[in-house]
Every structure is written in structure tokens, then in C-alpha cells.
Amino acid sequence: MREQVWASWLPRCLVLIITAHTSSASAELRPCVRTEYNYQYTECDSTGSRWRVSIPVTPNSCSDLPPPTRGTDCSFSCPAGKFLEMSTQQCTPCLAGSYSLGSGLRFDQWDAIPAGFTNMASFLDPGPNGEDIQACNSSSWTPQGVYLESNRDECTVSLVYAVHLEKLGSVSFTYQYPDSNIFFEFYVQNEQCQEMAQTDDQKWIKATNNGEWETHTVSLKTGTNILYWRTTVILVGGKMVKPVLLKNIQIEGVAYTSECFPCRPGWFSPAPGSSSCEPCPSNTFSIKGVSSCTTCPEHHYSHEGWAECKVRPPCSEKDYFQIHTACDSEGKTQVLYRWVEPKICVENVTGALELPATAQREPCPPCNPGYYNSNDSTLCTKCPAGTEPVLGYEYKWWNVLPSNMKTSCFNVGNSKCDDMNGWEVAGDHIRSGAGSSDNDYLILSLHVPGFKVPASLAGMTGSEFGRITFVFETLCSGDCELYFMMDVNRKSTTVVESWEGSKGKQSYSHSMTRNASVAFTWAFQRTNHAHDVRQYVSDMVKVYSISVTNVLDGVASACRVCALVPQNSQRAGSSCVPCPAGFYIDRATNRCQECPQNTHLAGRHTYGKDACVACGPGSISDKEHSRCYSDCSFSHTENNRTLTFDLSPLSDVASVTIGPSFTSKGTKYLHLFNISLCGHEGKRVAVCTDNVTDVSTKDDQSDPAQFVNSVGSFICQSTIIPADGRGFRMAISSQSISLADNFIGATIDSILDGVKAQPELFTESSKDVPDINFFYRSTQVTASCDQGRSSVITVRCKPEKSDRGELSVPSSCPAGTCDGCTFHFLWESASACPLCTEDDYHRIEGACRGGVQETLFVWNDPKLCTKGVPLPPRSSSPCEAIALWLKVGVGGGAFVAVLLVSLTCYFWKKNKRLEYKYSRLVMSANRECELPAADSCALAEGEEPDDDVVYTKKPSLLGKLRAIASKHDRGESSESVQLNSSHSDRWILG
């Protein structure tokens, strides 16, 4: 075995032996004293053995080092409070003023980054030219005395520590992680920089409540372990983030510690063999590594764990606060003034203020509804027949803190305010208390054991079991913030809403959709920066009233009408019964009546038919009348034509990713929207999940509703940080919110129930087919959207698109919204076109060829319809070469032509006869110098003329008439006529 030990040790020690021998040979060196060398162990061999060797602090400074000595077994370790004294190789108690964990390491002093820790900052998003932007040289984890604080800028920063374990061990640390805008992960690598296998809940750190600390523990393997605490800040929206705080890092599994750790300044260990140090009490201080604390000089002060004392300042109005005393036997209260504890100011110096005198006694405010003073009791009265008590909590007078409410004070850096009241009652309101410092969390909590839906509402299937409403205001001169949080079934606390800075008096409501035990919490912080001097004592929040409905053990301040047993029942009487789902209480009979068709029960009371609210256009109600929904069909009548739409191809959940967008420092992020146009019979089926922070609730897989970081809605939104660019191993999904909890209706109009569509945000649509607007509203209001968020999906006919179509957002509003409250989407699809009818096509008849004629049917151009009536097939029918109408036309034309020719001939011949008769008449007139009688020169009917008359000139009929007239007038005119007859030698001259 000795040979094996030397075989493993010799290569490591040969250099030291040769070096020492050479040095002694080259020069005469003095012998080393104990302080000039250290002992170290060689690595363990395969038998679990090792050797102790001497290593000079300064090489070549002395000689005659002690020879190697067999060391302790590799499995050897010292208990807590002791260290391994290498000279004797024995466990030795730590001296007073120091401590040891034995086989572990603890880091709880953060005045500076301890030795061995390294900060690595990077910003890996590519620049505009593809280069890596390294703008994070100044980003790091910052020591703050009792804890480390992560960076607040938009960088990825890793805190790295390497440790070698001789046995299986673990690492644990205490942290505070309140802000989801920071991604906080812890992982371990081996000496080859390979990441060790870890589950998601080990790697991704669970978020904490504001001001609360959690401890995270991960098992480690033997050998080298490189520990990484990494944070990445995403400044979406420009809001400052709350940093991750880290303290009390403890590593188990090292074989031994060869020295004790001194207590840090402000702490001490009074006895030897301590495993930890204690903080110095108030008004004392200490330096590093002491066993006791020193009292502060006169007129100086210190807080617990301080390393120095400070001069006490003169008292001012910031050093006291007021409280209201409880009601006395006479029903009166008064205002008292108290110094802020611990008191650090001085009263008897120039400029100091004294504590104000106690105010006069005043009558106590009235009791909250449903309660009474014990000294002035008012007996409870039973609700009359046909009514039921309205159970709940209603607090609007603040003389004493209700028994189900608690107040506390919490500070990250110290525990001075732990015993102080975080809030104080003040008559008509309750307000934040003084606290011990400006960055204290002042906490007010209200426990609700569960909800009990009243009998009149027990049959409803709606999603609201109860509702909390409170009225508040904040008065701030600094960067104060009020958080409203809830913890369901003590699983995890989530921030419901928060308000920064001064806010005027306003009301806020939150609906409970689960019947579970819940704790509501209000946390107020004046500033998240620690200051030694109080600057914002006068900053406060005031809560005027708090009401919670349908509380399981609530008190009743009023009675409400309920439904009675039906008259035909054998149990008829005055007792209240729940109405079946979809029934309301008739005002006249107090009996249950079913709501009319396509109405739903709205609100939280079912008294009267007006509780049945008609569904919006384009929607129908379910059987229980609990909700209205769209069945993905729509019809519209215009110009005596009905357009019918089948939108079922759009019914499945669709997604649209918007981006990329960039934060002020260039971090790329995307907006992912999951959209369910119609849902499933009114059920919200679009889900958005935070895939990082949801590990905090994975311990309860039985109830999916426990996943508070999973949002179900008609439309939900997540912020996506891509895996590329920030070093993430997967895309990060966070900040999931619901944009559409309820379906309002579908219509071609641009306004419905106060929600307005903005078609001008998109390109102009076809005028032939109208757009269909689907309107939605979210039930939960926010600090910036007092009416809640709303959404509009505009469905548009686009024949060239597929049946599923394409989703888009306005180009002028790349995040889907222009005001942060109303979101707009355009869904272009062929399925958004109306169903085809006979009006959408026309027929074309071909020519008659070979006695056959074909008929075609074609769609109107452009085709703006889908499915519905199909296009009729091509058809053919027999025909003749010459059609009947053509035959009739040709025959009629020929007859007309013959008739016209005949008439022409007849009138031509008739005209010739008239000319002849006229010529004879003229000849007779010239012979006798006067016109003969009509019967002497005219031809009898049918008589043929004896002579042919030929004119040498052929004047027109008009000319002849003119000539006759001229002859009678002047007697000078003459006309010659050549007669072709048997008397051709006779001429008549005139």
C-alpha cells in the first residue's frame, strides 16, 4: 500500500523536493519558521489515503521545510464550530469572534464580494450590423452588507463560484425574487463546463412575495462543482424592476475547513467553538472578528448589526405618528401621538420638536354593517319570510382592526419593524403606519375562509363566487408603490395589481372565480431604496372601505329576496330554495321562472325578469343561461338579400406572433396572442402559460386551476423572449394576461356595448361583403384600464386566403393596441366569405352545333362566396339549325318586301296616268285659248289615248303649274309640244 501511496504522491511532490534541494544547493537559506509555510493535503489516492506536505508562502525564501507526513483519512471531517489544525491534524474549536461550519462553507457577509466569487456580465443580442453588443461591463451583483443585489439594468449577469467536494453535498441559499420582469435561474456545471442534470424546479427559482425570503437547496456531486446564479432583466414597458436579493449561501460536502471565519463588523461570537455569529444589539457596534460589542457614545445611536454609531438628529415631524385609541365605555376615542421606534432623535436640542399633546376625545365612528358594540348591543333580527341574509364582510369604519385582519411590518435588511404595526386605524379609514425605515413593507392582510353562494344563486353556473371591492388613495412624494395580492389555498401569492406614486381616491374590484380559501394582502412601500435618514414618513396609503361578498362565515347587514318553494310542492312554505340554473325569481310570486331564450343571467342577483339580459347580436345562450356564445355562424340581411356565414374553420385556437420589438437597450421580445374566436360553447379555450415562473405551483398537479401563471381566455397575451440572443436554452414565456373573458356579440356595426372597432386601422375592405366584428371584454379592471380590457376581432372575406386564413394587427399599433386597453385583430380568410347562393353565378348558352346546344354556369367575377350552393354542372339540349324565330323573321321580311315593291309599282303607274291626263289638258287649253270643260278633254275611265305626247323639254310638275299661272297672268308665255300622230304636219304655235 505504501508503494501505491508514493506512486500517487511522487509526481506531485517531486518538483517541490527538487526545488528545495536546488535552492539549498544554490544558496544558503535560513530555516523556515512556522509562519513562513502552510500545510496542504495531497489528493486522495484509490485507497482513500493522502499526505500532508509543506508549501512555503514565498518560494525560495527559506529552507528546511518539514518532511511529508501521512494525513488523515479522506473521509475525515470536523464538526460545526471547529476547524482542522493542520499542525496537529486535529479538530480545534474556533476562537471567540469567529465561527466554522466544520465540513461546510457559509457566506453571509456581503460588505464586498467574497474571495472565489466572480461576476460575469454579458449582453448577447446582436447589433444592427450583426456584432455582439457588450454594453454590460459595469453590470454586476452588488454587495449591500447583509445581502447581494442583482443588477437592475438590461443585462445578463452571472455570479459564479467553484468548489471541490470530497463527498456528496448540497448548496442552499436564501433569496428574494419578487419581480417577474427578471428571470432568475441557478444551475451547476462540472469541471468540463458541462451542465449537470437538473429539473426545472431546481433550475428556475420560484418567485417570492414582496419582502419575503425563501430558501432554495440543490444537491451536489463529488468533485468540482461550478455554481451559477444568473439573472436576466427584461425592461418591457420601461418600468423599473425590483432586483433579486441573495444571502446566506451555504455549501456542504467539503472535507474540512482549515481555518475559521471571523465575524463581520456589527456581529460577534461570545464563546469559542461557535458555528455562527450574532448581530450586535441596538446602540452598540463592533469591528471585524470580536467576541463582544461596544456601547455607542452619548448622543449617538445604532441599529441592530451596525458596525458604527451615528449622531442622533433633532426630533422632527418625521419621528412621530398618530394612532386612534379603542372605544371606551362612553363610546369615545382620541388621537395619541407616539415616537417612531426605535427612537433615534433628541428632543432637548435647538430646533427639535416635542411630541404633540393628546387630542380631545371624540365620539367613536359607527360599527361596520352587521356588527355592534358590546356596550351598546343591538340584537340581530331574523330575516323575514321570503328573504335571506346577505352574507359578507363590509368594513367602512375603522375604530378597531377586525379580528380576521392582521397587520405587520417587514424589512429586507433588518428585523427592526417586525413587532411594529404596519397599518393604523383612523376612524373613517385605515392607513399605513410609520414603520422603522422608508423601505419597510407595511402589510395588511384579510383572511377569507371561503365563499358560500346564496340560496337564490346556488343554481347558477356562472364563474363568480365572490367579489372584493376596496376604495383607496395614495399620498406620496417619493417612489412609493401599493401592491394588492392574493394567496389561494396557501399555495403561492401573486400580485393582482399595483399602483405607483400618488393616486386619487378610487375604487378597485376583483372577482373570485374559484371557491377556495384566500388571503388578500395590501403591501405598501414608501421607497425600495434604503436610507439611513427618514425622508418619506408622511407618505401613506389610505383605505376607506373593504367589502367582500358571499363570504362563508360573513355577517349580514341586510336581507335579500329569495325564491320560495313552488306552490305545487308538498313542502310549500316560506323557506328559501335555490332556483335551477337559468331561472330567476319572479317579483310577483317569488317563484322561480326560466329566463327567455337567448338571454343570460347577468350580475350577482336573480330577482326580477330584468336579471335575464338578452344576448348580444350574433350570439346565443347555453342551456343554463349562464353565458352567451357564438356558434361560429352569422347571417346578415341587406338589400333584400341574406348573407349566411359559416365560420367553423376559424373555431380552433389560432396564434399570432407580433414583433420583434426591442426594449430601450435592445433586448428582443415578441408578443404572442392565442385566439379562440368562438371558444367551445362559451368556454374560454385559449391558454397562455408562463413557462418559467409556473414551477412554483407544480407541486399540485391535481387541480389545473391552481396554476396561477396559466391564463385561459378567448384572447390571451404572453411576452416571449426568444432563445437566441440572450443565452437561454429555450424561449421564455412570461407576463401572461387575459384580454377577453366574455363574448359580447358579433355584428357588422363598429360599436357594441361601449367597445369600438376601428376599421380605419386596417386596409380598406371589399364593399360587396361586410366585415364581421367580434366583440369581447375582460372582467378584471387594471390601474390603467378602469373599465377593463376589451378586444375586437374583425373577420374579413378574402377569397385568395386559405380557410384558416391569416391573423394580423394594425401596422400603426404593433402591439395590437394603441391605448393599452382595447386590442384590435384582423382575421382574413376565405371562410369569412358568405355561403354561395344562386345569385353568385350566371349562365352562358353556347351556339347550336349539330342540333345540340350547351349551357355553362360560371361564378360572378370576383367570386366573393364559399361553400353553400354548388355551381350547376354543364348541360346540353337539342336545337334546330334555323330557329323558328329566324324562319318567321325571314318570311315576314320577304312579305314586306313584296308588298313594298307592289305599292311602288302601283303608285308609279298611277302617277304616269296623271301626267298624261294633265298633258292632254294643257294641249286643249292651248288650242282653244281657254281651258275646256273638264268632261270634253278628259278620258273616260278605261279609255286609251290616241296619241303619244312627247315633250321636247320635260319640266317638272311644279314647273308646269308655274307656267300655266304665268300664262294667265301675262299672256306672253308660250310652250311647244310635238305631237306624234297621223296629223304630224300640224303645229300649233302660241
Number of C-alpha atoms within 10 A of each C-alpha: 8 7 9 13 18 15 12 16 17 14 10 13 15 11 11 16 14 11 14 18 13 12 17 16 10 9 10 10 14 11 12 15 12 12 8 17 18 14 19 15 18 18 16 18 16 10 11 12 20 22 20 20 20 17 15 19 12 9 13 14 13 20 20 13 19 14 9 15 12 13 18 17 14 18 12 13 21 21 18 19 22 28 27 24 15 18 10 8 14 14 20 20 24 25 22 20 27 29 29 29 24 27 26 22 19 20 16 21 21 19 15 12 17 13 7 9 11 16 17 16 23 21 22 19 20 17 11 9 6 8 10 14 15 14 14 18 12 10 20 24 27 17 19 18 18 20 26 24 21 27 25 20 19 24 27 25 25 24 19 16 17 17 17 16 22 21 17 13 17 18 18 17 18 16 24 25 23 22 19 18 18 22 21 24 19 19 18 24 16 17 13 9 10 10 14 14 11 14 10 15 19 17 19 20 24 23 26 20 18 24 20 15 17 15 15 16 14 16 15 21 17 16 16 17 21 21 21 20 20 20 25 25 24 28 21 18 8 9 9 14 19 20 22 23 22 25 24 18 19 17 23 22 24 21 20 25 21 20 17 23 22 22 25 25 22 27 30 29 26 17 16 17 23 22 20 20 25 17 22 24 17 17 22 24 26 25 19 15 21 22 21 21 22 17 17 18 12 9 13 18 23 23 23 18 24 22 20 18 20 16 15 16 16 17 22 15 14 16 22 20 19 18 16 19 18 17 19 13 10 10 16 15 21 19 17 16 15 15 18 20 15 15 14 21 22 18 16 11 11 9 10 15 17 16 17 13 9 12 12 10 14 12 13 20 17 16 15 18 16 18 17 14 12 8 11 10 9 11 8 11 7 10 15 13 13 19 20 22 19 21 24 25 23 22 21 22 22 25 23 16 16 11 8 10 14 16 20 19 26 27 22 18 14 15 14 19 21 15 11 18 19 25 27 23 22 22 22 16 20 23 22 29 27 30 28 25 25 24 23 29 29 30 24 23 18 18 16 21 17 20 24 19 21 24 16 27 25 16 17 24 16 20 13 15 24 21 18 18 15 18 17 19 19 24 16 20 15 14 15 23 21 24 19 18 19 21 18 19 15 11 15 17 20 21 16 14 15 15 17 17 16 19 15 9 13 14 15 17 18 17 17 16 13 16 19 15 16 21 19 19 23 22 27 31 28 28 21 16 10 15 11 9 10 14 15 19 22 18 23 24 28 20 23 22 19 20 16 21 23 22 24 18 14 21 17 19 16 14 15 16 21 31 28 23 21 16 11 7 8 8 10 11 13 16 15 20 21 21 24 17 19 28 28 29 25 18 14 7 12 21 21 25 17 17 22 15 15 19 24 25 28 16 11 19 16 24 22 15 17 13 19 24 17 19 21 21 15 22 25 22 24 17 14 19 26 20 26 27 24 25 20 20 14 19 14 15 9 8 5 6 9 13 18 19 23 19 23 16 15 21 17 16 16 17 18 16 18 18 14 15 15 14 14 13 15 17 23 21 20 18 19 20 27 22 29 23 28 25 22 16 16 21 18 22 22 24 22 26 21 22 17 23 24 20 20 19 17 14 11 12 10 8 7 11 14 18 20 19 21 19 23 21 23 28 34 25 26 23 21 22 21 19 12 14 14 19 15 12 9 11 15 18 22 23 17 22 22 25 27 28 22 21 27 25 20 26 21 17 13 18 14 20 11 8 17 17 23 16 17 9 16 16 10 8 14 12 7 9 16 20 24 24 28 26 28 27 23 21 18 19 17 18 14 12 14 14 14 17 23 27 28 27 24 26 26 22 26 22 19 12 14 13 19 19 21 16 19 19 21 20 11 11 14 15 22 22 16 14 11 13 19 20 24 24 26 22 22 24 23 23 26 33 27 24 20 21 17 12 10 18 17 13 13 10 12 12 12 17 12 10 12 14 16 16 14 15 15 15 16 13 8 9 14 21 25 21 15 14 14 12 17 13 9 12 11 13 10 11 15 12 12 10 11 10 9 11 11 10 11 12 12 11 12 11 10 12 11 11 11 12 10 12 11 12 11 11 11 11 12 11 12 11 12 10 13 16 15 16 17 16 18 19 20 18 16 18 13 9 10 11 15 17 11 9 8 11 17 16 14 10 6 6 8 8 12 9 12 11 16 12 13 10 9 9 11 9 11 8 11 16 11 11 16 16 13 14 13 11 10 8 11 9 13 12 17 14 17 14 18 13 12 9 9 9 9 10 11 13 10 12
